[in-house]
Amino acid sequence: MTGAAAQQEQTQTNIESPQLLAILHAQSGTISEINSTSYTLQLNELADKTILFSDRPNRIVVTQSIQDFIGNWTIGDDSFQVDPPNAALVLTDDQEFDVFEIELFNPQYDNNEKTITYDFSVLGNATSSRELPANLGKSVLI
């Protein structure tokens, strides 16, 4: 296949099945250690919807309920259950923010409490030199 034909096929594939990224907003949360490489993240007071978006050429922006987002975790041959997603955990305060690159596992959503819990491991790229805090203020998971 020529370079132009391969690029056209790749473009058509991207148009037909865009890759979506998700954003979750929380007012507070906690992190607890499971073992030396694994942690539990609980995000509290979640926004009611997950924001999903894609890059060019599609530029899709939609919202989805947290229940539907978590319900789709195991669907498909390349599901998050099979290939866990990376995420950026962004911790904010009045003056600064820290970003930790993490890999997410085992989501649990409590609709009554408006909390979501993930197990996670920390990946190599963090913009923070500090340790993971036990208590979180406003947080965003991308």
C-alpha positions as CSV (number, residue, x, y, z in Angstrom):
1,M,0.0,0.0,0.0
2,T,1.4,3.4,-0.9
3,G,2.0,6.0,1.7
4,A,-1.0,8.1,0.5
5,A,-3.3,5.2,0.4
6,A,-2.2,4.1,3.9
7,Q,-2.8,7.6,5.2
8,Q,-6.2,7.8,3.6
9,E,-7.2,4.4,5.2
10,Q,-5.9,5.6,8.6
11,T,-7.9,8.9,8.2
12,Q,-11.0,7.0,7.3
13,T,-10.5,4.6,10.3
14,N,-10.1,7.6,12.6
15,I,-13.3,9.2,11.3
16,E,-15.3,6.0,11.7
17,S,-14.1,5.3,15.2
18,P,-12.8,8.3,17.0
19,Q,-10.9,7.8,20.3
20,L,-12.5,9.6,23.1
21,L,-10.9,11.0,26.2
22,A,-12.8,11.5,29.5
23,I,-12.8,14.2,32.2
24,L,-14.2,13.7,35.7
25,H,-14.4,16.5,38.2
26,A,-14.5,16.0,42.0
27,Q,-14.6,18.4,44.9
28,S,-12.5,16.2,47.2
29,G,-11.0,12.8,47.5
30,T,-8.5,10.5,49.2
31,I,-5.6,8.3,48.2
32,S,-4.7,5.2,50.3
33,E,-1.8,2.8,49.7
34,I,-2.6,-0.8,48.9
35,N,1.0,-1.9,48.6
36,S,4.3,-0.4,47.5
37,T,3.1,0.0,43.9
38,S,-0.7,0.2,44.1
39,Y,-3.1,2.7,45.6
40,T,-6.8,3.4,45.9
41,L,-8.2,6.7,44.7
42,Q,-11.6,7.8,45.9
43,L,-13.1,10.9,44.3
44,N,-16.0,12.6,46.2
45,E,-18.8,14.9,45.2
46,L,-18.4,14.1,41.5
47,A,-20.0,16.1,38.8
48,D,-23.1,14.3,37.5
49,K,-21.6,13.8,34.0
50,T,-18.4,12.7,32.4
51,I,-17.2,14.9,29.6
52,L,-16.0,12.9,26.6
53,F,-14.1,14.6,23.7
54,S,-12.0,13.7,20.7
55,D,-9.2,15.4,18.8
56,R,-9.2,16.3,15.1
57,P,-10.6,15.6,12.6
58,N,-13.8,14.7,14.6
59,R,-13.8,17.2,17.4
60,I,-16.6,15.5,19.3
61,V,-17.7,16.7,22.7
62,V,-20.5,14.9,24.6
63,T,-21.4,14.1,28.1
64,Q,-22.2,10.7,29.6
65,S,-23.5,9.7,33.0
66,I,-20.9,8.2,35.3
67,Q,-22.9,5.0,35.4
68,D,-22.8,4.6,31.7
69,F,-19.1,5.5,31.6
70,I,-18.2,2.8,34.1
71,G,-20.7,0.4,32.5
72,N,-18.7,0.6,29.3
73,W,-15.4,-0.3,31.1
74,T,-15.5,-4.0,30.0
75,I,-17.1,-3.6,26.6
76,G,-15.2,-4.5,23.4
77,D,-12.0,-6.4,22.5
78,D,-9.8,-3.5,23.6
79,S,-11.8,-2.5,26.7
80,F,-10.3,-0.8,29.7
81,Q,-10.6,-4.1,31.5
82,V,-8.2,-5.7,28.9
83,D,-6.0,-2.6,28.4
84,P,-6.3,-0.3,31.5
85,P,-6.3,3.4,30.7
86,N,-3.7,6.0,31.6
87,A,-5.0,9.1,33.2
88,A,-3.7,12.4,34.4
89,L,-4.8,13.1,38.0
90,V,-4.7,16.9,38.4
91,L,-4.8,18.1,42.0
92,T,-5.5,21.8,42.4
93,D,-5.4,24.3,45.2
94,D,-5.5,28.1,45.1
95,Q,-2.0,28.7,43.9
96,E,-0.6,25.6,42.3
97,F,-1.5,22.3,40.7
98,D,0.2,18.9,40.6
99,V,-0.3,16.3,37.9
100,F,0.3,12.6,38.4
101,E,0.2,10.1,35.5
102,I,-1.6,7.0,36.7
103,E,-3.0,3.8,35.3
104,L,-6.6,3.0,36.4
105,F,-8.1,-0.4,37.4
106,N,-11.3,-1.7,39.0
107,P,-13.7,1.3,39.0
108,Q,-16.5,1.3,41.5
109,Y,-19.2,4.0,41.4
110,D,-21.6,4.8,44.3
111,N,-24.5,6.8,42.9
112,N,-26.0,7.5,46.3
113,E,-22.7,8.9,47.7
114,K,-21.6,10.5,44.4
115,T,-18.2,8.8,44.8
116,I,-16.0,6.8,42.4
117,T,-13.1,4.6,43.5
118,Y,-10.3,3.3,41.3
119,D,-7.3,1.2,42.1
120,F,-4.2,2.7,40.4
121,S,-0.5,2.6,39.9
122,V,1.7,5.6,39.3
123,L,3.5,5.8,36.0
124,G,6.7,7.6,35.4
125,N,5.6,11.1,34.3
126,A,4.6,13.5,37.1
127,T,4.9,17.3,37.2
128,S,5.0,17.1,40.9
129,S,8.1,16.4,43.0
130,R,6.0,15.7,46.1
131,E,4.5,12.4,47.2
132,L,0.8,11.5,46.6
133,P,-1.2,13.2,49.3
134,A,-3.7,11.3,51.4
135,N,-6.4,13.9,51.2
136,L,-7.3,15.8,48.0
137,G,-9.1,19.0,47.4
138,K,-10.6,19.8,44.0
139,S,-9.4,17.2,41.5
140,V,-9.8,16.4,37.8
141,L,-9.2,13.0,36.3
142,I,-8.4,13.2,32.6
